[in-house]
């Protein structure tokens, strides 16, 4: 489960890095698009996103789980938002520190290639009929 979560995290990081590269390319080719109004709109969207993610965290975590309080989750969301703003060339808005040091281990390059691993989790056979023309 942890390896799968790390793969999803890494995949999403690749998507984000691609999007940031697109923004940087457009900024280089069309710098007039990146004015004060757009900067304010992006900052507002990031602030709203933090609020939405925090509401989700409150609903999900309730009173928190061991090692992850709702307040720490808010600080982490603000920390990540500041990172994204910085990557977009905008000023930080929150100044929060990362309360979850274990998150720094995410998105770290693995020492083995996915295709070079021995896949033990698929060694149990599937029983029954398999059909590829069924509706999902």
N, CA, C and O atoms as a GROMACS GRO file, in nm:
protein
  544
    1UNK      N    1   0.082  -0.119   0.000
    1UNK     CA    2   0.000   0.000   0.000
    1UNK      C    3   0.088   0.127   0.000
    1UNK      O    4   0.060   0.223  -0.071
    2UNK      N    5   0.193   0.123   0.080
    2UNK     CA    6   0.282   0.239   0.088
    2UNK      C    7   0.351   0.263  -0.046
    2UNK      O    8   0.364   0.377  -0.090
    3UNK      N    9   0.396   0.156  -0.110
    3UNK     CA   10   0.463   0.171  -0.240
    3UNK      C   11   0.366   0.226  -0.344
    3UNK      O   12   0.402   0.313  -0.424
    4UNK      N   13   0.242   0.178  -0.343
    4UNK     CA   14   0.142   0.229  -0.436
    4UNK      C   15   0.113   0.376  -0.414
    4UNK      O   16   0.099   0.452  -0.509
    5UNK      N   17   0.104   0.415  -0.288
    5UNK     CA   18   0.081   0.555  -0.254
    5UNK      C   19   0.197   0.640  -0.303
    5UNK      O   20   0.178   0.750  -0.355
    6UNK      N   21   0.319   0.589  -0.286
    6UNK     CA   22   0.436   0.663  -0.332
    6UNK      C   23   0.435   0.678  -0.484
    6UNK      O   24   0.473   0.782  -0.537
    7UNK      N   25   0.391   0.574  -0.555
    7UNK     CA   26   0.386   0.583  -0.701
    7UNK      C   27   0.284   0.689  -0.744
    7UNK      O   28   0.310   0.766  -0.836
    8UNK      N   29   0.169   0.692  -0.677
    8UNK     CA   30   0.067   0.793  -0.709
    8UNK      C   31   0.124   0.932  -0.682
    8UNK      O   32   0.108   1.023  -0.763
    9UNK      N   33   0.188   0.948  -0.567
    9UNK     CA   34   0.247   1.077  -0.530
    9UNK      C   35   0.350   1.120  -0.635
    9UNK      O   36   0.352   1.236  -0.677
   10UNK      N   37   0.434   1.028  -0.677
   10UNK     CA   38   0.536   1.058  -0.776
   10UNK      C   39   0.473   1.094  -0.910
   10UNK      O   40   0.520   1.184  -0.979
   11UNK      N   41   0.367   1.022  -0.948
   11UNK     CA   42   0.298   1.047  -1.072
   11UNK      C   43   0.236   1.187  -1.070
   11UNK      O   44   0.247   1.262  -1.167
   12UNK      N   45   0.170   1.221  -0.960
   12UNK     CA   46   0.110   1.354  -0.948
   12UNK      C   47   0.216   1.463  -0.949
   12UNK      O   48   0.193   1.572  -1.002
   13UNK      N   49   0.332   1.435  -0.891
   13UNK     CA   50   0.442   1.532  -0.894
   13UNK      C   51   0.488   1.556  -1.037
   13UNK      O   52   0.521   1.669  -1.074
   14UNK      N   53   0.492   1.450  -1.117
   14UNK     CA   54   0.529   1.466  -1.258
   14UNK      C   55   0.428   1.554  -1.331
   14UNK      O   56   0.467   1.640  -1.411
   15UNK      N   57   0.299   1.533  -1.304
   15UNK     CA   58   0.196   1.617  -1.367
   15UNK      C   59   0.213   1.763  -1.327
   15UNK      O   60   0.204   1.852  -1.410
   16UNK      N   61   0.239   1.786  -1.199
   16UNK     CA   62   0.255   1.922  -1.150
   16UNK      C   63   0.379   1.986  -1.214
   16UNK      O   64   0.374   2.101  -1.258
   17UNK      N   65   0.488   1.913  -1.219
   17UNK     CA   66   0.611   1.967  -1.279
   17UNK      C   67   0.590   2.000  -1.427
   17UNK      O   68   0.642   2.100  -1.477
   18UNK      N   69   0.514   1.917  -1.496
   18UNK     CA   70   0.482   1.945  -1.637
   18UNK      C   71   0.401   2.074  -1.647
   18UNK      O   72   0.430   2.160  -1.731
   19UNK      N   73   0.299   2.088  -1.562
   19UNK     CA   74   0.215   2.208  -1.565
   19UNK      C   75   0.298   2.333  -1.536
   19UNK      O   76   0.280   2.436  -1.600
   20UNK      N   77   0.388   2.324  -1.439
   20UNK     CA   78   0.475   2.438  -1.408
   20UNK      C   79   0.566   2.472  -1.526
   20UNK      O   80   0.593   2.589  -1.552
   21UNK      N   81   0.612   2.371  -1.595
   21UNK     CA   82   0.697   2.395  -1.712
   21UNK      C   83   0.617   2.463  -1.824
   21UNK      O   84   0.670   2.550  -1.894
   22UNK      N   85   0.490   2.424  -1.840
   22UNK     CA   86   0.404   2.490  -1.938
   22UNK      C   87   0.387   2.638  -1.901
   22UNK      O   88   0.397   2.725  -1.987
   23UNK      N   89   0.361   2.665  -1.774
   23UNK     CA   90   0.346   2.803  -1.728
   23UNK      C   91   0.475   2.881  -1.755
   23UNK      O   92   0.469   2.994  -1.804
   24UNK      N   93   0.589   2.823  -1.725
   24UNK     CA   94   0.716   2.893  -1.748
   24UNK      C   95   0.739   2.919  -1.897
   24UNK      O   96   0.794   3.023  -1.933
   25UNK      N   97   0.700   2.826  -1.982
   25UNK     CA   98   0.715   2.844  -2.126
   25UNK      C   99   0.626   2.958  -2.175
   25UNK      O  100   0.669   3.044  -2.252
   26UNK      N  101   0.500   2.956  -2.130
   26UNK     CA  102   0.408   3.064  -2.170
   26UNK      C  103   0.457   3.198  -2.117
   26UNK      O  104   0.450   3.299  -2.186
   27UNK      N  105   0.507   3.198  -1.994
   27UNK     CA  106   0.559   3.323  -1.935
   27UNK      C  107   0.675   3.377  -2.019
   27UNK      O  108   0.686   3.498  -2.040
   28UNK      N  109   0.761   3.288  -2.067
   28UNK     CA  110   0.875   3.332  -2.148
   28UNK      C  111   0.829   3.383  -2.285
   28UNK      O  112   0.886   3.478  -2.338
   29UNK      N  113   0.726   3.320  -2.342
   29UNK     CA  114   0.680   3.358  -2.476
   29UNK      C  115   0.581   3.474  -2.476
   29UNK      O  116   0.575   3.551  -2.571
   30UNK      N  117   0.503   3.486  -2.369
   30UNK     CA  118   0.398   3.589  -2.360
   30UNK      C  119   0.402   3.657  -2.222
   30UNK      O  120   0.306   3.646  -2.146
   31UNK      N  121   0.511   3.726  -2.190
   31UNK     CA  122   0.525   3.781  -2.054
   31UNK      C  123   0.417   3.882  -2.017
   31UNK      O  124   0.389   3.902  -1.898
   32UNK      N  125   0.356   3.947  -2.116
   32UNK     CA  126   0.254   4.047  -2.086
   32UNK      C  127   0.128   3.986  -2.024
   32UNK      O  128   0.048   4.058  -1.963
   33UNK      N  129   0.110   3.856  -2.039
   33UNK     CA  130  -0.007   3.789  -1.978
   33UNK      C  131   0.004   3.782  -1.826
   33UNK      O  132  -0.097   3.772  -1.756
   34UNK      N  133   0.126   3.786  -1.775
   34UNK     CA  134   0.150   3.767  -1.632
   34UNK      C  135   0.162   3.902  -1.562
   34UNK      O  136   0.270   3.948  -1.526
   35UNK      N  137   0.046   3.965  -1.544
   35UNK     CA  138   0.042   4.096  -1.481
   35UNK      C  139  -0.005   4.084  -1.336
   35UNK      O  140  -0.025   3.974  -1.285
   36UNK      N  141  -0.022   4.198  -1.272
   36UNK     CA  142  -0.062   4.201  -1.131
   36UNK      C  143  -0.200   4.139  -1.110
   36UNK      O  144  -0.224   4.073  -1.009
   37UNK      N  145  -0.290   4.160  -1.205
   37UNK     CA  146  -0.425   4.103  -1.192
   37UNK      C  147  -0.421   3.950  -1.193
   37UNK      O  148  -0.486   3.885  -1.111
   38UNK      N  149  -0.345   3.893  -1.285
   38UNK     CA  150  -0.333   3.747  -1.290
   38UNK      C  151  -0.267   3.695  -1.163
   38UNK      O  152  -0.309   3.592  -1.109
   39UNK      N  153  -0.165   3.763  -1.116
   39UNK     CA  154  -0.099   3.722  -0.992
   39UNK      C  155  -0.197   3.719  -0.876
   39UNK      O  156  -0.196   3.626  -0.795
   40UNK      N  157  -0.283   3.821  -0.868
   40UNK     CA  158  -0.382   3.826  -0.761
   40UNK      C  159  -0.485   3.714  -0.776
   40UNK      O  160  -0.526   3.654  -0.677
   41UNK      N  161  -0.526   3.687  -0.898
   41UNK     CA  162  -0.623   3.579  -0.922
   41UNK      C  163  -0.564   3.443  -0.881
   41UNK      O  164  -0.632   3.363  -0.816
   42UNK      N  165  -0.440   3.419  -0.917
   42UNK     CA  166  -0.375   3.292  -0.882
   42UNK      C  167  -0.361   3.281  -0.730
   42UNK      O  168  -0.389   3.175  -0.673
   43UNK      N  169  -0.320   3.388  -0.667
   43UNK     CA  170  -0.305   3.387  -0.520
   43UNK      C  171  -0.439   3.360  -0.453
   43UNK      O  172  -0.446   3.284  -0.356
   44UNK      N  173  -0.544   3.421  -0.503
   44UNK     CA  174  -0.678   3.399  -0.448
   44UNK      C  175  -0.720   3.253  -0.466
   44UNK      O  176  -0.775   3.192  -0.374
   45UNK      N  177  -0.692   3.197  -0.584
   45UNK     CA  178  -0.727   3.056  -0.608
   45UNK      C  179  -0.651   2.963  -0.514
   45UNK      O  180  -0.707   2.866  -0.463
   46UNK      N  181  -0.523   2.992  -0.492
   46UNK     CA  182  -0.443   2.908  -0.403
   46UNK      C  183  -0.498   2.917  -0.261
   46UNK      O  184  -0.509   2.815  -0.193
   47UNK      N  185  -0.532   3.036  -0.216
   47UNK     CA  186  -0.590   3.053  -0.081
   47UNK      C  187  -0.722   2.976  -0.068
   47UNK      O  188  -0.746   2.911   0.033
   48UNK      N  189  -0.806   2.984  -0.171
   48UNK     CA  190  -0.932   2.910  -0.170
   48UNK      C  191  -0.908   2.759  -0.169
   48UNK      O  192  -0.978   2.684  -0.102
   49UNK      N  193  -0.807   2.716  -0.244
   49UNK     CA  194  -0.775   2.574  -0.248
   49UNK      C  195  -0.731   2.524  -0.111
   49UNK      O  196  -0.769   2.414  -0.069
   50UNK      N  197  -0.651   2.604  -0.041
   50UNK     CA  198  -0.609   2.566   0.094
   50UNK      C  199  -0.731   2.553   0.184
   50UNK      O  200  -0.741   2.457   0.262
   51UNK      N  201  -0.824   2.647   0.175
   51UNK     CA  202  -0.945   2.641   0.257
   51UNK      C  203  -1.028   2.516   0.224
   51UNK      O  204  -1.079   2.449   0.315
   52UNK      N  205  -1.041   2.484   0.096
   52UNK     CA  206  -1.117   2.364   0.055
   52UNK      C  207  -1.050   2.237   0.104
   52UNK      O  208  -1.116   2.148   0.157
   53UNK      N  209  -0.919   2.228   0.085
   53UNK     CA  210  -0.845   2.110   0.130
   53UNK      C  211  -0.852   2.095   0.282
   53UNK      O  212  -0.862   1.984   0.334
   54UNK      N  213  -0.847   2.207   0.351
   54UNK     CA  214  -0.856   2.204   0.497
   54UNK      C  215  -0.995   2.155   0.541
   54UNK      O  216  -1.006   2.077   0.636
   55UNK      N  217  -1.099   2.200   0.473
   55UNK     CA  218  -1.234   2.153   0.506
   55UNK      C  219  -1.244   2.002   0.486
   55UNK      O  220  -1.303   1.931   0.567
   56UNK      N  221  -1.185   1.954   0.377
   56UNK     CA  222  -1.183   1.810   0.351
   56UNK      C  223  -1.107   1.738   0.462
   56UNK      O  224  -1.152   1.634   0.510
   57UNK      N  225  -0.993   1.792   0.503
   57UNK     CA  226  -0.914   1.731   0.610
   57UNK      C  227  -0.991   1.729   0.741
   57UNK      O  228  -0.988   1.630   0.814
   58UNK      N  229  -1.062   1.837   0.771
   58UNK     CA  230  -1.144   1.840   0.892
   58UNK      C  231  -1.251   1.732   0.888
   58UNK      O  232  -1.275   1.664   0.988
   59UNK      N  233  -1.316   1.717   0.774
   59UNK     CA  234  -1.420   1.615   0.759
   59UNK      C  235  -1.361   1.475   0.771
   59UNK      O  236  -1.422   1.386   0.831
   60UNK      N  237  -1.245   1.456   0.713
   60UNK     CA  238  -1.182   1.324   0.711
   60UNK      C  239  -1.118   1.288   0.844
   60UNK      O  240  -1.136   1.177   0.894
   61UNK      N  241  -1.043   1.381   0.900
   61UNK     CA  242  -0.968   1.352   1.021
   61UNK      C  243  -1.047   1.374   1.149
   61UNK      O  244  -1.013   1.319   1.254
   62UNK      N  245  -1.153   1.453   1.142
   62UNK     CA  246  -1.231   1.481   1.262
   62UNK      C  247  -1.145   1.545   1.369
   62UNK      O  248  -1.105   1.661   1.356
   63UNK      N  249  -1.118   1.472   1.472
   63UNK     CA  250  -1.036   1.523   1.582
   63UNK      C  251  -0.888   1.491   1.562
   63UNK      O  252  -0.808   1.510   1.654
   64UNK      N  253  -0.853   1.443   1.445
   64UNK     CA  254  -0.714   1.409   1.417
   64UNK      C  255  -0.688   1.260   1.432
   64UNK      O  256  -0.773   1.187   1.482
   65UNK      N  257  -0.574   1.219   1.389
   65UNK     CA  258  -0.528   1.081   1.405
   65UNK      C  259  -0.390   1.089   1.468
   65UNK      O  260  -0.325   1.194   1.460
   66UNK      N  261  -0.344   0.982   1.530
   66UNK     CA  262  -0.212   0.989   1.594
   66UNK      C  263  -0.104   1.039   1.497
   66UNK      O  264  -0.083   0.982   1.390
   67UNK      N  265  -0.038   1.146   1.535
   67UNK     CA  266   0.070   1.203   1.455
   67UNK      C  267   0.025   1.303   1.351
   67UNK      O  268   0.108   1.363   1.283
   68UNK      N  269  -0.107   1.322   1.336
   68UNK     CA  270  -0.158   1.415   1.235
   68UNK      C  271  -0.278   1.492   1.290
   68UNK      O  272  -0.392   1.448   1.276
   69UNK      N  273  -0.252   1.604   1.353
   69UNK     CA  274  -0.363   1.686   1.401
   69UNK      C  275  -0.421   1.766   1.285
   69UNK      O  276  -0.356   1.784   1.182
   70UNK      N  277  -0.541   1.813   1.303
   70UNK     CA  278  -0.604   1.896   1.201
   70UNK      C  279  -0.527   2.028   1.185
   70UNK      O  280  -0.512   2.078   1.074
   71UNK      N  281  -0.479   2.083   1.296
   71UNK     CA  282  -0.401   2.208   1.289
   71UNK      C  283  -0.270   2.186   1.213
   71UNK      O  284  -0.230   2.272   1.133
   72UNK      N  285  -0.204   2.073   1.236
   72UNK     CA  286  -0.081   2.042   1.161
   72UNK      C  287  -0.112   2.024   1.013
   72UNK      O  288  -0.033   2.063   0.928
   73UNK      N  289  -0.225   1.965   0.984
   73UNK     CA  290  -0.264   1.946   0.845
   73UNK      C  291  -0.283   2.082   0.777
   73UNK      O  292  -0.242   2.100   0.663
   74UNK      N  293  -0.344   2.177   0.847
   74UNK     CA  294  -0.360   2.312   0.794
   74UNK      C  295  -0.223   2.374   0.766
   74UNK      O  296  -0.203   2.434   0.660
   75UNK      N  297  -0.131   2.361   0.858
   75UNK     CA  298   0.004   2.415   0.838
   75UNK      C  299   0.073   2.349   0.718
   75UNK      O  300   0.142   2.416   0.641
   76UNK      N  301   0.053   2.218   0.703
   76UNK     CA  302   0.113   2.149   0.589
   76UNK      C  303   0.054   2.201   0.457
   76UNK      O  304   0.128   2.225   0.362
   77UNK      N  305  -0.077   2.218   0.453
   77UNK     CA  306  -0.141   2.271   0.332
   77UNK      C  307  -0.088   2.410   0.298
   77UNK      O  308  -0.064   2.440   0.181
   78UNK      N  309  -0.070   2.493   0.400
   78UNK     CA  310  -0.016   2.626   0.378
   78UNK      C  311   0.129   2.620   0.331
   78UNK      O  312   0.170   2.697   0.244
   79UNK      N  313   0.206   2.528   0.388
   79UNK     CA  314   0.345   2.509   0.347
   79UNK      C  315   0.352   2.471   0.198
   79UNK      O  316   0.432   2.527   0.123
   80UNK      N  317   0.270   2.377   0.157
   80UNK     CA  318   0.268   2.333   0.017
   80UNK      C  319   0.221   2.447  -0.073
   80UNK      O  320   0.276   2.467  -0.181
   81UNK      N  321   0.120   2.521  -0.029
   81UNK     CA  322   0.072   2.634  -0.109
   81UNK      C  323   0.182   2.737  -0.131
   81UNK      O  324   0.199   2.788  -0.242
   82UNK      N  325   0.258   2.766  -0.026
   82UNK     CA  326   0.370   2.859  -0.041
   82UNK      C  327   0.474   2.806  -0.140
   82UNK      O  328   0.530   2.883  -0.218
   83UNK      N  329   0.498   2.676  -0.137
   83UNK     CA  330   0.592   2.618  -0.234
   83UNK      C  331   0.542   2.638  -0.377
   83UNK      O  332   0.620   2.676  -0.465
   84UNK      N  333   0.413   2.613  -0.399
   84UNK     CA  334   0.357   2.627  -0.534
   84UNK      C  335   0.362   2.774  -0.578
   84UNK      O  336   0.395   2.802  -0.693
   85UNK      N  337   0.329   2.865  -0.489
   85UNK     CA  338   0.336   3.007  -0.524
   85UNK      C  339   0.478   3.047  -0.562
   85UNK      O  340   0.498   3.120  -0.660
   86UNK      N  341   0.575   3.000  -0.486
   86UNK     CA  342   0.716   3.029  -0.516
   86UNK      C  343   0.754   2.972  -0.653
   86UNK      O  344   0.823   3.038  -0.730
   87UNK      N  345   0.709   2.851  -0.681
   87UNK     CA  346   0.739   2.790  -0.811
   87UNK      C  347   0.677   2.869  -0.926
   87UNK      O  348   0.727   2.867  -1.038
   88UNK      N  349   0.567   2.938  -0.897
   88UNK     CA  350   0.503   3.022  -0.998
   88UNK      C  351   0.559   3.163  -1.003
   88UNK      O  352   0.513   3.247  -1.080
   89UNK      N  353   0.660   3.189  -0.920
   89UNK     CA  354   0.722   3.322  -0.917
   89UNK      C  355   0.641   3.424  -0.839
   89UNK      O  356   0.657   3.544  -0.859
   90UNK      N  357   0.556   3.376  -0.749
   90UNK     CA  358   0.472   3.465  -0.668
   90UNK      C  359   0.517   3.461  -0.523
   90UNK      O  360   0.579   3.363  -0.481
   91UNK      N  361   0.487   3.565  -0.446
   91UNK     CA  362   0.531   3.567  -0.306
   91UNK      C  363   0.452   3.469  -0.220
   91UNK      O  364   0.335   3.441  -0.245
   92UNK      N  365   0.519   3.417  -0.116
   92UNK     CA  366   0.453   3.329  -0.020
   92UNK      C  367   0.342   3.406   0.050
   92UNK      O  368   0.350   3.528   0.067
   93UNK      N  369   0.240   3.333   0.091
   93UNK     CA  370   0.126   3.394   0.158
   93UNK      C  371   0.111   3.351   0.304
   93UNK      O  372   0.046   3.420   0.382
   94UNK      N  373   0.170   3.240   0.340
   94UNK     CA  374   0.143   3.183   0.472
   94UNK      C  375   0.264   3.178   0.565
   94UNK      O  376   0.251   3.204   0.684
   95UNK      N  377   0.380   3.147   0.513
   95UNK     CA  378   0.500   3.136   0.596
   95UNK      C  379   0.500   3.018   0.690
   95UNK      O  380   0.571   3.019   0.790
   96UNK      N  381   0.422   2.915   0.659
   96UNK     CA  382   0.415   2.797   0.746
   96UNK      C  383   0.531   2.702   0.719
   96UNK      O  384   0.582   2.693   0.608
   97UNK      N  385   0.571   2.633   0.824
   97UNK     CA  386   0.675   2.530   0.814
   97UNK      C  387   0.608   2.394   0.798
   97UNK      O  388   0.492   2.377   0.834
   98UNK      N  389   0.682   2.298   0.744
   98UNK     CA  390   0.631   2.162   0.725
   98UNK      C  391   0.627   2.090   0.859
   98UNK      O  392   0.732   2.061   0.916
   99UNK      N  393   0.507   2.059   0.912
   99UNK     CA  394   0.497   1.987   1.038
   99UNK      C  395   0.512   1.836   1.023
   99UNK      O  396   0.525   1.764   1.122
  100UNK      N  397   0.511   1.789   0.899
  100UNK     CA  398   0.518   1.645   0.873
  100UNK      C  399   0.650   1.612   0.804
  100UNK      O  400   0.658   1.608   0.681
  101UNK      N  401   0.751   1.587   0.884
  101UNK     CA  402   0.884   1.560   0.826
  101UNK      C  403   0.883   1.435   0.738
  101UNK      O  404   0.962   1.424   0.645
  102UNK      N  405   0.793   1.341   0.767
  102UNK     CA  406   0.788   1.218   0.686
  102UNK      C  407   0.746   1.247   0.542
  102UNK      O  408   0.775   1.166   0.453
  103UNK      N  409   0.680   1.359   0.517
  103UNK     CA  410   0.640   1.392   0.381
  103UNK      C  411   0.759   1.431   0.294
  103UNK      O  412   0.750   1.428   0.172
  104UNK      N  413   0.869   1.467   0.356
  104UNK     CA  414   0.988   1.499   0.279
  104UNK      C  415   1.045   1.375   0.212
  104UNK      O  416   1.124   1.385   0.118
  105UNK      N  417   1.004   1.257   0.260
  105UNK     CA  418   1.051   1.132   0.201
  105UNK      C  419   0.971   1.094   0.077
  105UNK      O  420   1.012   1.006   0.001
  106UNK      N  421   0.857   1.160   0.056
  106UNK     CA  422   0.776   1.132  -0.062
  106UNK      C  423   0.846   1.185  -0.186
  106UNK      O  424   0.924   1.280  -0.180
  107UNK      N  425   0.817   1.122  -0.296
  107UNK     CA  426   0.868   1.166  -0.425
  107UNK      C  427   1.020   1.156  -0.435
  107UNK      O  428   1.082   1.224  -0.517
  108UNK      N  429   1.080   1.071  -0.352
  108UNK     CA  430   1.223   1.047  -0.359
  108UNK      C  431   1.246   0.935  -0.460
  108UNK      O  432   1.173   0.836  -0.463
  109UNK      N  433   1.345   0.953  -0.542
  109UNK     CA  434   1.374   0.853  -0.644
  109UNK      C  435   1.402   0.717  -0.581
  109UNK      O  436   1.484   0.706  -0.490
  110UNK      N  437   1.334   0.615  -0.631
  110UNK     CA  438   1.356   0.481  -0.580
  110UNK      C  439   1.487   0.424  -0.636
  110UNK      O  440   1.535   0.465  -0.741
  111UNK      N  441   1.542   0.331  -0.563
  111UNK     CA  442   1.667   0.270  -0.605
  111UNK      C  443   1.648   0.155  -0.702
  111UNK      O  444   1.744   0.108  -0.762
  112UNK      N  445   1.524   0.110  -0.717
  112UNK     CA  446   1.496   0.002  -0.812
  112UNK      C  447   1.393   0.049  -0.913
  112UNK      O  448   1.311   0.136  -0.884
  113UNK      N  449   1.399  -0.009  -1.028
  113UNK     CA  450   1.304   0.020  -1.133
  113UNK      C  451   1.181  -0.067  -1.111
  113UNK      O  452   1.194  -0.183  -1.070
  114UNK      N  453   1.062  -0.014  -1.137
  114UNK     CA  454   0.938  -0.089  -1.120
  114UNK      C  455   0.943  -0.222  -1.194
  114UNK      O  456   0.898  -0.324  -1.141
  115UNK      N  457   0.997  -0.223  -1.315
  115UNK     CA  458   0.997  -0.342  -1.398
  115UNK      C  459   1.106  -0.442  -1.357
  115UNK      O  460   1.106  -0.556  -1.406
  116UNK      N  461   1.197  -0.402  -1.269
  116UNK     CA  462   1.302  -0.492  -1.223
  116UNK      C  463   1.265  -0.562  -1.092
  116UNK      O  464   1.340  -0.647  -1.044
  117UNK      N  465   1.152  -0.527  -1.035
  117UNK     CA  466   1.110  -0.584  -0.908
  117UNK      C  467   1.045  -0.720  -0.925
  117UNK      O  468   0.992  -0.752  -1.031
  118UNK      N  469   1.050  -0.797  -0.820
  118UNK     CA  470   0.975  -0.920  -0.814
  118UNK      C  471   0.839  -0.885  -0.756
  118UNK      O  472   0.829  -0.833  -0.645
  119UNK      N  473   0.736  -0.913  -0.830
  119UNK     CA  474   0.603  -0.874  -0.787
  119UNK      C  475   0.539  -0.989  -0.711
  119UNK      O  476   0.487  -1.084  -0.770
  120UNK      N  477   0.544  -0.979  -0.580
  120UNK     CA  478   0.488  -1.083  -0.494
  120UNK      C  479   0.338  -1.067  -0.475
  120UNK      O  480   0.268  -1.165  -0.450
  121UNK      N  481   0.289  -0.945  -0.487
  121UNK     CA  482   0.148  -0.921  -0.459
  121UNK      C  483   0.055  -0.977  -0.566
  121UNK      O  484  -0.066  -0.985  -0.543
  122UNK      N  485   0.108  -1.016  -0.681
  122UNK     CA  486   0.024  -1.071  -0.786
  122UNK      C  487   0.041  -1.222  -0.800
  122UNK      O  488   0.000  -1.280  -0.901
  123UNK      N  489   0.102  -1.286  -0.704
  123UNK     CA  490   0.128  -1.428  -0.715
  123UNK      C  491   0.006  -1.514  -0.685
  123UNK      O  492   0.008  -1.635  -0.708
  124UNK      N  493  -0.099  -1.454  -0.633
  124UNK     CA  494  -0.221  -1.528  -0.606
  124UNK      C  495  -0.307  -1.522  -0.731
  124UNK      O  496  -0.334  -1.414  -0.783
  125UNK      N  497  -0.349  -1.638  -0.780
  125UNK     CA  498  -0.429  -1.643  -0.901
  125UNK      C  499  -0.570  -1.592  -0.880
  125UNK      O  500  -0.620  -1.591  -0.767
  126UNK      N  501  -0.632  -1.548  -0.987
  126UNK     CA  502  -0.770  -1.502  -0.985
  126UNK      C  503  -0.857  -1.615  -1.035
  126UNK      O  504  -0.830  -1.674  -1.139
  127UNK      N  505  -0.962  -1.645  -0.962
  127UNK     CA  506  -1.054  -1.750  -1.003
  127UNK      C  507  -1.174  -1.689  -1.072
  127UNK      O  508  -1.210  -1.574  -1.045
  128UNK      N  509  -1.236  -1.765  -1.160
  128UNK     CA  510  -1.356  -1.719  -1.228
  128UNK      C  511  -1.327  -1.681  -1.371
  128UNK      O  512  -1.215  -1.693  -1.420
  129UNK      N  513  -1.431  -1.635  -1.437
  129UNK     CA  514  -1.419  -1.596  -1.577
  129UNK      C  515  -1.377  -1.450  -1.588
  129UNK      O  516  -1.417  -1.366  -1.507
  130UNK      N  517  -1.298  -1.422  -1.687
  130UNK     CA  518  -1.255  -1.286  -1.715
  130UNK      C  519  -1.311  -1.249  -1.852
  130UNK      O  520  -1.293  -1.322  -1.950
  131UNK      N  521  -1.380  -1.134  -1.859
  131UNK     CA  522  -1.436  -1.088  -1.985
  131UNK      C  523  -1.394  -0.943  -2.005
  131UNK      O  524  -1.402  -0.861  -1.913
  132UNK      N  525  -1.349  -0.914  -2.124
  132UNK     CA  526  -1.303  -0.779  -2.153
  132UNK      C  527  -1.408  -0.694  -2.225
  132UNK      O  528  -1.382  -0.578  -2.258
  133UNK      N  529  -1.525  -0.750  -2.249
  133UNK     CA  530  -1.629  -0.674  -2.317
  133UNK      C  531  -1.741  -0.632  -2.222
  133UNK      O  532  -1.846  -0.586  -2.268
  134UNK      N  533  -1.721  -0.646  -2.093
  134UNK     CA  534  -1.821  -0.606  -1.994
  134UNK      C  535  -1.816  -0.456  -1.972
  134UNK      O  536  -1.710  -0.394  -1.982
  135UNK      N  537  -1.933  -0.396  -1.940
  135UNK     CA  538  -1.938  -0.256  -1.903
  135UNK      C  539  -1.891  -0.240  -1.761
  135UNK      O  540  -1.917  -0.325  -1.676
  136UNK      N  541  -1.822  -0.130  -1.734
  136UNK     CA  542  -1.777  -0.103  -1.599
  136UNK      C  543  -1.883  -0.025  -1.526
  136UNK      O  544  -1.865   0.008  -1.408
   0.00000   0.00000   0.00000
